[in-house]
């Protein structure tokens, strides 16, 4: 019985170290591209970055208030290349949570626009509307 407990504790510690390592690999110079308030219904926003915000190789969505369900993320690059990400695997984001990083297509390409489809989860009088930040990692 003690051996099983030791093995479980060891596996738990390994998983914590591994998750910390995988998060640190994705660290970098993340900049805020935009901040949006999501209505209590299906919502679609189009974000057009400017300046340094265009020179990113990854984007992620971070919930800073309320709760939302991310449906789709579409990006369009400066050369006309488009890519759509099915964000249903991300599920529901609550305050403080962020999606995984979406890798943008092409090398040395700049971001032209981002389209987000999502729902704010909650009741009008009980919970706050969801607020999200769109973050981009500066290309290395």
C-alpha positions as CSV (number, residue, x, y, z in Angstrom):
1,X,0.0,0.0,0.0
2,X,2.8,2.4,0.9
3,X,4.5,1.7,-2.4
4,X,1.3,2.6,-4.3
5,X,1.1,5.9,-2.4
6,X,4.8,6.7,-3.2
7,X,4.3,5.9,-6.9
8,X,1.2,8.2,-7.0
9,X,3.1,11.0,-5.3
10,X,6.0,10.6,-7.7
11,X,3.7,10.6,-10.7
12,X,2.0,13.7,-9.4
13,X,5.3,15.5,-8.9
14,X,6.5,14.5,-12.4
15,X,3.3,15.8,-14.0
16,X,3.7,19.2,-12.1
17,X,7.4,19.5,-13.3
18,X,6.4,18.5,-16.9
19,X,3.6,21.0,-17.1
20,X,5.8,23.8,-15.7
21,X,8.4,23.0,-18.3
22,X,6.0,22.9,-21.2
23,X,4.6,26.3,-20.1
24,X,8.1,27.8,-19.9
25,X,8.9,26.7,-23.4
26,X,6.0,28.8,-24.6
27,X,7.1,31.9,-22.7
28,X,8.2,34.8,-24.7
29,X,7.4,38.4,-25.4
30,X,3.6,38.4,-25.3
31,X,1.9,41.7,-26.1
32,X,-1.8,42.6,-25.7
33,X,-3.3,43.0,-29.1
34,X,-6.8,43.9,-28.0
35,X,-9.4,43.7,-25.2
36,X,-13.0,42.9,-25.8
37,X,-16.2,42.7,-23.7
38,X,-18.4,39.8,-24.7
39,X,-22.3,40.2,-24.7
40,X,-24.6,37.6,-23.1
41,X,-25.2,36.0,-26.5
42,X,-23.3,34.6,-29.4
43,X,-20.8,37.2,-30.3
44,X,-18.3,37.7,-33.1
45,X,-15.5,40.3,-33.0
46,X,-13.0,41.3,-35.6
47,X,-9.6,42.7,-34.4
48,X,-7.2,44.5,-36.6
49,X,-3.8,44.8,-35.0
50,X,-1.4,47.7,-35.6
51,X,2.3,48.3,-35.2
52,X,4.3,45.6,-33.4
53,X,1.1,43.7,-32.7
54,X,1.2,42.5,-36.3
55,X,4.6,40.8,-36.0
56,X,3.5,37.8,-33.9
57,X,3.9,34.1,-34.5
58,X,1.3,32.9,-32.0
59,X,-1.9,34.2,-30.4
60,X,-3.9,33.2,-27.3
61,X,-7.1,34.3,-25.7
62,X,-7.1,35.1,-22.0
63,X,-10.3,35.6,-19.9
64,X,-9.9,38.4,-17.4
65,X,-13.5,38.7,-16.2
66,X,-16.6,36.5,-16.3
67,X,-16.8,33.2,-18.2
68,X,-17.0,32.5,-21.9
69,X,-17.1,29.6,-24.3
70,X,-14.7,30.0,-27.2
71,X,-16.1,28.6,-30.5
72,X,-13.8,29.6,-33.4
73,X,-10.7,31.6,-34.0
74,X,-9.9,32.8,-37.6
75,X,-6.8,34.6,-38.7
76,X,-5.8,36.4,-41.9
77,X,-2.2,37.1,-42.7
78,X,-0.8,40.0,-44.7
79,X,-0.2,37.7,-47.8
80,X,-3.9,36.7,-47.8
81,X,-3.3,33.3,-46.2
82,X,-6.2,32.4,-43.9
83,X,-6.5,29.8,-41.2
84,X,-9.4,28.8,-39.0
85,X,-8.9,27.1,-35.6
86,X,-11.7,25.0,-34.0
87,X,-11.5,26.3,-30.5
88,X,-14.1,23.9,-29.1
89,X,-11.4,21.8,-27.6
90,X,-10.5,24.8,-25.4
91,X,-13.9,24.7,-23.8
92,X,-15.0,27.2,-21.3
93,X,-12.6,29.9,-20.0
94,X,-13.1,31.5,-16.6
95,X,-11.4,34.5,-15.1
96,X,-7.6,34.0,-15.2
97,X,-7.7,31.1,-17.7
98,X,-6.2,31.3,-21.2
99,X,-6.5,29.2,-24.3
100,X,-3.5,27.3,-25.6
101,X,-1.4,29.2,-28.1
102,X,-2.5,29.1,-31.7
103,X,0.5,29.0,-34.1
104,X,0.0,31.4,-37.0
105,X,0.7,30.2,-40.6
106,X,3.7,31.2,-42.6
107,X,7.2,32.5,-41.7
108,X,8.0,36.2,-41.6
109,X,4.4,36.9,-42.2
110,X,2.4,39.7,-40.4
111,X,-1.1,39.4,-38.9
112,X,-3.8,41.3,-40.8
113,X,-6.9,40.5,-38.7
114,X,-8.3,38.1,-36.1
115,X,-12.0,37.0,-36.0
116,X,-13.3,35.5,-32.7
117,X,-16.6,33.7,-32.2
118,X,-17.7,33.1,-28.6
119,X,-20.5,33.1,-26.1
120,X,-20.5,34.7,-22.7
121,X,-21.7,32.2,-20.1
122,X,-23.9,33.4,-17.2
123,X,-27.0,35.3,-16.3
124,X,-27.5,39.0,-17.0
125,X,-28.3,40.1,-13.5
126,X,-26.1,37.6,-11.6
127,X,-22.7,37.5,-13.4
128,X,-20.5,40.0,-15.1
129,X,-20.0,40.0,-18.9
130,X,-16.9,38.2,-20.0
131,X,-13.9,40.3,-20.9
132,X,-11.1,38.8,-22.9
133,X,-7.6,39.9,-23.9
134,X,-6.1,38.8,-27.1
135,X,-2.3,38.2,-26.7
136,X,0.3,37.8,-29.4
137,X,3.8,36.4,-29.0
138,X,6.4,38.6,-30.8
139,X,8.2,36.7,-33.6
140,X,11.7,35.6,-32.7
